[in-house]
Amino acid sequence: MISHPSRHCTVELQALPSRIGQVRRIVSAQLRYWHLDPLIDRAALCVTELLTNVHLHAQPDKTCTVEIELLLDRLTVSVRDSDPRLPVVADAADADTLATCGRGLAMVAAVSDSWGVRPDGDSGKVVWFTLPAPAHAVVRGMGARSPLATTVEQPVRQFAEVGARVDLHRRERAPARSAVVG
């Protein structure tokens, strides 16, 4: 099932090798639709790593949900599965340089602005990452009637008068961070 609200997409699947490539193509197509082409490679790499982790480690089954959400200038991609065990990030100093696995979350951390994991209710977890969305793509991709486009193009006067002058067109990077609960 794929839902298509303007800034949200959800894909439910079995994390099998044959399905991971399909989801990567779905994520890429959705980002093209939102005019976020510069984020496609990084998002596809990270979602591939998260789905591979579900395939390799999730128990009792490989059912998961991929959720893509665009909020203001931030793209968040999350993968929810039914295994309550939280992932463990391998220490780079202890890693075997010839190992073929165990580096996925380190890659996600290196490629994304931030990432994390949180328990999901009584069973399961959500692993997520964020990428910065180019401001011009957010405005173009949301359409002329979007409140977001109006807010970015024409700042509301009462917000500008509250404190220090804010330049809504200037982009600031959030510090990279991760959050591993547990």
C-alpha positions as CSV (number, residue, x, y, z in Angstrom):
1,M,0.0,0.0,0.0
2,I,1.3,3.5,-0.9
3,S,-0.4,6.6,0.4
4,H,0.1,9.9,-1.4
5,P,-0.8,13.0,0.7
6,S,1.2,16.0,-0.5
7,R,4.2,15.6,1.8
8,H,3.9,12.0,3.1
9,C,4.4,8.6,1.6
10,T,4.1,5.2,3.3
11,V,5.1,1.8,1.9
12,E,4.4,-1.5,3.7
13,L,6.5,-4.5,2.6
14,Q,8.3,-7.7,3.4
15,A,12.0,-6.7,3.6
16,L,13.2,-9.3,1.1
17,P,16.1,-8.7,-1.2
18,S,13.8,-8.5,-4.3
19,R,11.6,-5.9,-2.6
20,I,14.5,-3.6,-1.4
21,G,15.3,-2.5,-4.9
22,Q,11.6,-1.7,-5.5
23,V,11.4,0.4,-2.4
24,R,14.5,2.3,-3.4
25,R,12.9,3.1,-6.8
26,I,9.7,4.2,-5.0
27,V,11.7,6.5,-2.7
28,S,13.6,7.9,-5.7
29,A,10.3,8.6,-7.6
30,Q,8.7,10.3,-4.6
31,L,11.7,12.6,-4.1
32,R,11.6,13.5,-7.9
33,Y,7.9,14.3,-7.5
34,W,8.8,16.6,-4.6
35,H,11.7,18.2,-6.7
36,L,14.2,16.8,-4.2
37,D,16.5,15.2,-6.8
38,P,19.7,16.2,-5.0
39,L,18.7,13.9,-2.1
40,I,17.9,10.8,-4.1
41,D,21.3,9.1,-3.9
42,R,21.7,9.6,-0.1
43,A,18.1,8.7,0.7
44,A,18.3,5.6,-1.5
45,L,21.5,4.5,0.1
46,C,20.2,5.0,3.7
47,V,16.8,3.3,3.1
48,T,18.7,0.4,1.5
49,E,20.8,0.0,4.6
50,L,17.8,0.1,7.0
51,L,15.8,-2.4,4.9
52,T,18.8,-4.7,4.7
53,N,19.1,-4.6,8.5
54,V,15.4,-5.6,8.8
55,H,16.0,-8.4,6.3
56,L,19.1,-9.7,8.2
57,H,18.1,-9.1,11.8
58,A,14.4,-8.6,12.4
59,Q,12.4,-11.4,14.1
60,P,9.8,-12.9,14.1
61,D,9.1,-11.6,10.5
62,K,10.4,-9.2,7.9
63,T,7.3,-7.1,7.7
64,C,8.1,-3.4,7.9
65,T,6.8,0.1,6.9
66,V,8.9,2.8,5.2
67,E,7.7,6.3,5.8
68,I,8.9,9.4,4.0
69,E,7.9,12.8,5.3
70,L,8.8,16.3,4.1
71,L,8.3,18.9,6.8
72,L,9.6,22.5,6.1
73,D,13.2,22.0,5.1
74,R,13.7,18.5,6.4
75,L,13.2,15.1,4.8
76,T,12.7,12.3,7.3
77,V,12.7,8.7,6.3
78,S,11.9,6.0,8.8
79,V,11.6,2.2,8.8
80,R,9.3,0.5,11.4
81,D,9.6,-3.2,12.1
82,S,8.2,-5.6,14.7
83,D,11.5,-6.6,16.3
84,P,11.9,-4.8,19.7
85,R,15.7,-5.3,19.8
86,L,17.4,-2.0,19.2
87,P,20.3,-2.0,16.7
88,V,23.9,-1.8,17.9
89,V,26.3,0.4,16.1
90,A,29.7,-1.3,15.6
91,D,32.7,0.6,16.9
92,A,34.8,1.7,13.9
93,A,38.0,1.0,15.9
94,D,37.0,-2.6,16.4
95,A,35.7,-3.2,12.9
96,D,37.3,-5.6,10.5
97,T,38.3,-3.6,7.5
98,L,37.5,-6.6,5.2
99,A,34.1,-7.3,6.8
100,T,31.1,-7.3,4.4
101,C,28.5,-6.4,7.0
102,G,28.2,-4.3,10.2
103,R,28.8,-0.9,8.7
104,G,25.3,0.0,7.6
105,L,24.3,2.3,10.5
106,A,27.7,4.0,10.4
107,M,27.1,4.7,6.7
108,V,23.6,6.1,7.6
109,A,25.2,8.3,10.3
110,A,27.9,9.6,7.8
111,V,25.5,10.3,5.0
112,S,22.5,11.8,6.9
113,D,22.2,15.0,9.0
114,S,20.9,13.0,11.9
115,W,19.5,9.5,12.7
116,G,18.2,7.5,15.5
117,V,16.1,4.7,16.8
118,R,13.2,4.5,19.2
119,P,11.0,1.7,20.6
120,D,7.6,1.5,18.9
121,G,5.0,0.7,21.5
122,D,5.2,-2.7,23.2
123,S,6.9,-4.4,20.3
124,G,9.0,-3.2,17.5
125,K,11.1,-0.1,16.8
126,V,11.5,2.7,14.3
127,V,14.9,3.6,12.8
128,W,15.0,7.0,11.1
129,F,17.3,9.5,9.4
130,T,16.9,13.1,8.2
131,L,18.3,15.0,5.2
132,P,18.1,18.7,4.6
133,A,15.7,19.7,1.8
134,P,16.8,22.5,-0.5
135,A,14.5,25.5,0.2
136,H,13.7,26.2,-3.5
137,A,12.7,22.6,-4.0
138,V,10.3,22.7,-1.1
139,V,8.5,25.8,-2.4
140,R,8.4,24.4,-6.0
141,G,7.3,21.0,-5.0
142,M,4.4,22.1,-2.7
143,G,2.4,24.1,-5.3
144,A,1.1,27.6,-5.4
145,R,-1.8,27.1,-3.0
146,S,0.3,25.5,-0.3
147,P,0.5,27.4,3.1
148,L,4.2,26.4,3.2
149,A,4.9,28.2,-0.1
150,T,3.1,31.3,1.1
151,T,5.0,31.2,4.4
152,V,8.4,30.9,2.7
153,E,7.7,33.4,0.0
154,Q,5.8,36.0,2.1
155,P,6.7,35.9,5.8
156,V,3.8,36.8,8.2
157,R,4.4,40.2,9.7
158,Q,3.6,39.4,13.3
159,F,6.3,36.7,13.4
160,A,8.9,39.1,12.1
161,E,8.2,41.7,14.8
162,V,8.4,39.3,17.8
163,G,12.2,39.4,18.2
164,A,15.4,39.6,16.3
165,R,14.9,39.8,12.5
166,V,14.8,36.4,10.9
167,D,15.8,35.8,7.3
168,L,13.5,33.0,6.1
169,H,15.5,32.5,2.9
170,R,18.8,31.9,4.7
171,R,19.5,28.3,5.3
172,E,21.1,27.1,8.5
173,R,22.4,23.5,9.0
174,A,21.4,21.7,12.1
175,P,24.2,19.9,13.9
176,A,24.5,16.3,13.1
177,R,23.3,14.1,15.9
178,S,22.0,10.6,16.6
179,A,19.7,9.3,19.2
180,V,19.8,5.7,20.3
181,V,17.3,5.0,23.0
182,G,18.1,2.2,25.4
